[in-house]
Amino acid sequence: MIEKCCFLLMTAATLMAAEPSQMRLKLWSGYQKDRGESCLPAPREVDPAGADLRSGMGEFASTLTLGDKRMPFVFLRKGEKPDGGWPLFINLHGGGSNPHAAGPHSWGVNTGEWQAQVALFQKVYPVVGLAFIPRMADDRDGRWYYGYVQDAVDRVIEDAILHHEVNPDKIYLTGISEGGYAAYRLASLMADRFAGSCSMAAAEPLANAPAENLRN
Protein backbone atom coordinates (compact mmCIF):
# COMPACT_ATOMS: atom_id res chain seq x y z
CA MET A 1 0.00 0.00 0.00
CA ILE A 2 2.82 2.42 0.92
CA GLU A 3 4.62 1.64 -2.34
CA LYS A 4 1.46 2.29 -4.32
CA CYS A 5 0.91 5.64 -2.60
CA CYS A 6 4.52 6.65 -3.27
CA PHE A 7 4.11 5.77 -6.94
CA LEU A 8 0.95 7.88 -7.20
CA LEU A 9 2.64 10.84 -5.53
CA MET A 10 5.64 10.58 -7.86
CA THR A 11 3.32 10.41 -10.88
CA ALA A 12 1.39 13.48 -9.69
CA ALA A 13 4.65 15.39 -9.11
CA THR A 14 5.85 14.52 -12.62
CA LEU A 15 2.59 15.73 -14.16
CA MET A 16 2.61 18.95 -12.13
CA ALA A 17 6.11 19.72 -13.38
CA ALA A 18 5.01 19.34 -17.01
CA GLU A 19 3.57 22.06 -19.19
CA PRO A 20 -0.24 22.37 -18.83
CA SER A 21 -0.88 20.99 -22.32
CA GLN A 22 1.36 17.97 -21.73
CA MET A 23 -0.21 17.31 -18.33
CA ARG A 24 -3.74 17.34 -19.72
CA LEU A 25 -2.82 15.15 -22.66
CA LYS A 26 -1.26 12.54 -20.35
CA LEU A 27 -4.28 12.51 -18.07
CA TRP A 28 -6.85 12.37 -20.87
CA SER A 29 -4.88 9.73 -22.75
CA GLY A 30 -5.25 7.48 -19.72
CA TYR A 31 -8.97 8.11 -19.52
CA GLN A 32 -9.39 7.46 -23.23
CA LYS A 33 -8.13 3.89 -22.89
CA ASP A 34 -11.19 3.15 -20.79
CA ARG A 35 -13.55 5.37 -22.78
CA GLY A 36 -13.02 3.89 -26.24
CA GLU A 37 -13.70 5.66 -29.52
CA SER A 38 -14.47 9.35 -29.88
CA CYS A 39 -18.03 10.50 -29.33
CA LEU A 40 -17.52 13.25 -31.94
CA PRO A 41 -17.80 12.89 -35.71
CA ALA A 42 -15.48 14.64 -38.14
CA PRO A 43 -16.32 18.35 -37.91
CA ARG A 44 -18.39 19.80 -40.73
CA GLU A 45 -16.65 22.63 -42.57
CA VAL A 46 -18.36 26.01 -42.37
CA ASP A 47 -18.41 28.55 -45.19
CA PRO A 48 -19.34 31.99 -43.81
CA ALA A 49 -20.46 33.09 -47.27
CA GLY A 50 -22.24 29.83 -48.07
CA ALA A 51 -25.80 28.62 -47.66
CA ASP A 52 -27.31 28.92 -44.19
CA LEU A 53 -26.54 25.69 -42.33
CA ARG A 54 -29.72 25.87 -40.27
CA SER A 55 -31.85 24.53 -43.10
CA GLY A 56 -29.91 21.25 -43.26
CA MET A 57 -29.02 20.62 -39.62
CA GLY A 58 -31.01 17.41 -39.54
CA GLU A 59 -28.60 15.91 -42.06
CA PHE A 60 -25.42 16.42 -40.02
CA ALA A 61 -26.52 16.67 -36.38
CA SER A 62 -25.33 13.93 -34.03
CA THR A 63 -26.40 12.81 -30.56
CA LEU A 64 -24.58 12.23 -27.28
CA THR A 65 -25.98 9.56 -24.99
CA LEU A 66 -25.83 10.64 -21.33
CA GLY A 67 -27.41 7.89 -19.27
CA ASP A 68 -31.11 8.12 -20.08
CA LYS A 69 -30.65 11.52 -21.74
CA ARG A 70 -29.98 12.24 -25.41
CA MET A 71 -28.22 15.48 -26.36
CA PRO A 72 -28.33 16.48 -30.05
CA PHE A 73 -25.36 18.53 -31.23
CA VAL A 74 -23.45 19.76 -34.26
CA PHE A 75 -19.65 19.85 -34.55
CA LEU A 76 -18.32 22.49 -36.93
CA ARG A 77 -14.98 23.71 -38.29
CA LYS A 78 -14.15 27.18 -39.62
CA GLY A 79 -10.88 28.39 -41.12
CA GLU A 80 -7.44 26.80 -41.22
CA LYS A 81 -5.93 25.04 -38.23
CA PRO A 82 -3.51 27.35 -36.38
CA ASP A 83 -0.06 26.27 -35.25
CA GLY A 84 -0.45 24.42 -31.97
CA GLY A 85 -3.88 23.02 -32.74
CA TRP A 86 -7.49 24.13 -33.07
CA PRO A 87 -9.26 26.35 -30.57
CA LEU A 88 -12.50 24.75 -29.38
CA PHE A 89 -15.65 26.78 -28.68
CA ILE A 90 -18.52 25.26 -26.71
CA ASN A 91 -21.55 27.42 -27.51
CA LEU A 92 -24.66 27.12 -25.33
CA HIS A 93 -28.04 28.32 -26.59
CA GLY A 94 -30.74 30.27 -24.78
CA GLY A 95 -34.26 29.18 -24.00
CA GLY A 96 -34.60 27.22 -20.81
CA SER A 97 -37.12 24.89 -19.22
CA ASN A 98 -40.67 24.05 -20.23
CA PRO A 99 -42.16 21.56 -17.74
CA HIS A 100 -45.17 21.16 -20.03
CA ALA A 101 -43.12 20.08 -23.06
CA ALA A 102 -44.48 16.93 -24.69
CA GLY A 103 -41.03 15.38 -24.92
CA PRO A 104 -37.34 16.05 -24.32
CA HIS A 105 -36.84 17.82 -27.66
CA SER A 106 -40.34 19.07 -28.43
CA TRP A 107 -40.17 22.74 -27.44
CA GLY A 108 -39.66 24.96 -30.46
CA VAL A 109 -37.99 27.75 -28.44
CA ASN A 110 -34.97 25.63 -27.54
CA THR A 111 -34.73 24.26 -31.07
CA GLY A 112 -34.81 27.76 -32.53
CA GLU A 113 -32.19 29.02 -30.10
CA TRP A 114 -29.95 26.05 -30.94
CA GLN A 115 -30.25 26.86 -34.64
CA ALA A 116 -29.42 30.49 -33.89
CA GLN A 117 -26.11 29.44 -32.33
CA VAL A 118 -25.22 27.60 -35.53
CA ALA A 119 -25.98 30.71 -37.59
CA LEU A 120 -23.94 32.93 -35.27
CA PHE A 121 -20.88 30.68 -35.54
CA GLN A 122 -21.22 30.43 -39.31
CA LYS A 123 -22.07 34.03 -40.19
CA VAL A 124 -21.25 36.37 -37.30
CA TYR A 125 -18.49 35.27 -34.92
CA PRO A 126 -15.11 36.27 -36.45
CA VAL A 127 -13.26 33.20 -35.17
CA VAL A 128 -11.19 30.32 -36.50
CA GLY A 129 -11.71 27.03 -34.73
CA LEU A 130 -13.97 24.10 -33.96
CA ALA A 131 -17.40 24.56 -32.40
CA PHE A 132 -19.41 22.10 -30.36
CA ILE A 133 -22.99 23.40 -30.34
CA PRO A 134 -25.35 21.23 -28.27
CA ARG A 135 -29.11 21.33 -27.89
CA MET A 136 -30.57 20.88 -24.41
CA ALA A 137 -31.00 17.20 -23.66
CA ASP A 138 -34.40 17.68 -22.02
CA ASP A 139 -36.65 20.71 -22.45
CA ARG A 140 -38.39 19.76 -19.20
CA ASP A 141 -35.10 20.26 -17.33
CA GLY A 142 -33.88 23.21 -19.36
CA ARG A 143 -30.66 23.88 -17.48
CA TRP A 144 -27.05 23.64 -18.65
CA TYR A 145 -25.34 23.23 -15.28
CA TYR A 146 -26.73 19.79 -14.34
CA GLY A 147 -24.29 16.96 -13.71
CA TYR A 148 -25.00 15.13 -16.95
CA VAL A 149 -24.15 18.31 -18.89
CA GLN A 150 -20.86 18.59 -17.02
CA ASP A 151 -20.16 14.97 -17.96
CA ALA A 152 -20.90 15.83 -21.60
CA VAL A 153 -18.54 18.82 -21.52
CA ASP A 154 -15.75 16.63 -20.13
CA ARG A 155 -16.31 13.98 -22.80
CA VAL A 156 -16.32 16.53 -25.60
CA ILE A 157 -13.16 18.28 -24.42
CA GLU A 158 -11.35 14.98 -23.97
CA ASP A 159 -12.33 13.64 -27.37
CA ALA A 160 -11.66 16.91 -29.18
CA ILE A 161 -8.11 17.02 -27.81
CA LEU A 162 -7.28 13.38 -28.48
CA HIS A 163 -9.01 12.91 -31.82
CA HIS A 164 -9.45 16.34 -33.44
CA GLU A 165 -6.17 18.18 -32.78
CA VAL A 166 -7.61 20.69 -30.32
CA ASN A 167 -5.16 22.76 -28.29
CA PRO A 168 -5.85 21.98 -24.58
CA ASP A 169 -5.00 25.56 -23.65
CA LYS A 170 -7.49 27.11 -26.10
CA ILE A 171 -10.89 25.83 -25.03
CA TYR A 172 -13.60 28.46 -24.62
CA LEU A 173 -17.18 28.54 -23.32
CA THR A 174 -19.84 30.92 -24.59
CA GLY A 175 -23.54 31.23 -23.89
CA ILE A 176 -26.54 33.48 -24.55
CA SER A 177 -29.40 34.03 -22.07
CA GLU A 178 -29.98 30.64 -20.36
CA GLY A 179 -26.68 29.58 -21.91
CA GLY A 180 -25.15 32.77 -20.53
CA TYR A 181 -26.07 31.79 -16.98
CA ALA A 182 -24.25 28.52 -17.60
CA ALA A 183 -21.24 30.32 -19.04
CA TYR A 184 -20.88 31.90 -15.59
CA ARG A 185 -21.69 28.82 -13.55
CA LEU A 186 -19.82 26.17 -15.54
CA ALA A 187 -16.79 28.44 -15.87
CA SER A 188 -16.68 28.63 -12.08
CA LEU A 189 -17.46 24.95 -11.46
CA MET A 190 -15.05 23.71 -14.16
CA ALA A 191 -12.53 26.55 -14.28
CA ASP A 192 -9.55 24.35 -15.10
CA ARG A 193 -11.14 23.24 -18.39
CA PHE A 194 -11.39 26.66 -20.03
CA ALA A 195 -9.09 29.41 -21.22
CA GLY A 196 -12.01 31.82 -21.12
CA SER A 197 -15.78 32.12 -20.84
CA CYS A 198 -18.17 34.67 -22.36
CA SER A 199 -21.67 35.26 -21.00
CA MET A 200 -24.10 37.26 -23.16
CA ALA A 201 -27.45 38.69 -22.00
CA ALA A 202 -27.24 36.97 -18.60
CA ALA A 203 -26.04 37.34 -15.03
CA GLU A 204 -25.54 34.93 -12.16
CA PRO A 205 -25.38 35.42 -8.36
CA LEU A 206 -21.83 35.17 -7.05
CA ALA A 207 -22.95 32.47 -4.64
CA ASN A 208 -23.70 30.23 -7.65
CA ALA A 209 -20.51 31.07 -9.53
CA PRO A 210 -17.72 32.17 -7.15
CA ALA A 211 -15.52 34.58 -9.03
CA GLU A 212 -12.37 33.49 -7.17
CA ASN A 213 -12.55 30.13 -8.98
CA LEU A 214 -11.88 31.95 -12.25
CA ARG A 215 -8.27 32.53 -11.16
CA ASN A 216 -7.74 28.97 -12.41
C-alpha positions, 0 to 999 in steps of 0.5 A, spaced: 500 500 500 505 504 501 509 503 495 502 504 491 501 511 494 509 513 493 508 511 486 501 515 485 505 521 488 511 521 484 506 520 478 502 526 480 509 530 481 511 529 474 505 531 471 505 537 475 512 539 473 510 538 465 507 544 461 499 544 462 498 541 455 502 535 456 499 534 463 492 534 460 494 530 454 497 525 459 491 525 463 486 524 458 490 519 454 489 514 460 482 516 460 481 514 453 483 507 454 477 506 458 472 510 454 473 507 447 472 511 440 471 518 440 463 521 441 464 526 436 464 525 428 469 529 423 467 536 424 463 539 418 466 545 414 463 552 415 463 557 409 461 563 412 459 566 405 455 559 403 448 557 404 445 557 411 446 551 415 440 551 419 436 549 413 440 542 413 441 541 420 437 534 420 442 531 415 449 532 419 446 533 427 449 527 431 447 525 438 450 524 445 448 519 450 448 521 457 445 515 461 437 516 459 438 523 456 440 524 449 443 530 447 443 532 439 449 537 437 453 539 431 460 539 430 463 544 426 470 547 423 471 554 420 478 556 417 485 553 417 488 550 423 492 554 427 499 552 429 499 548 436 492 546 434 485 548 433 481 552 438 474 549 441 468 553 442 462 550 446 456 554 444 450 554 449 443 556 446 438 560 450 431 558 452 430 554 458 425 549 461 418 548 459 415 543 464 409 542 459 413 540 453 411 533 450 417 530 450 425 532 451 426 535 444 419 538 443 419 545 445 420 549 439 424 555 443 430 551 444 430 548 437 430 555 434 435 558 439 440 552 438 439 553 430 441 560 432 447 558 435 449 555 428 448 561 424 452 565 429 458 561 428 457 560 421 455 568 419 457 572 425 463 570 430 469 572 427 473 566 429 477 560 427 476 554 430 472 548 432 465 549 435 461 544 439 454 546 439 449 542 443 441 542 444 438 541 451 437 534 452 431 535 455 426 541 455 423 539 461 429 540 465 432 546 461 438 547 465 445 547 462 449 546 469 446 539 471 451 533 472 449 530 466 451 536 462 458 537 465 459 529 464 458 531 456 462 537 456 468 533 459 467 527 454 467 533 448 473 536 451 477 529 452 475 527 445 476 533 441 483 534 444 485 526 443 481 525 436 481 532 433 487 536 434 484 541 439 489 545 443 488 543 450 489 551 452 485 554 447 478 551 449 472 556 450 465 557 453 460 561 450 452 562 452 446 566 450 441 568 455 440 561 459 446 559 456 449 565 458 447 563 466 451 557 464 457 560 461 458 563 468 456 557 472 460 552 468 466 556 468 466 557 475 465 549 477 469 547 471 474 553 471 480 548 469 477 546 463 477 553 459 481 558 457 475 563 457 468 564 458 463 569 455 456 570 457 451 574 453 445 577 456 445 573 462 447 574 469 448 569 475 449 570 483 456 570 485 454 564 490 452 560 484 458 562 480 464 564 485 468 569 481 475 566 485 474 560 482 476 563 475 483 565 477 484 557 475 
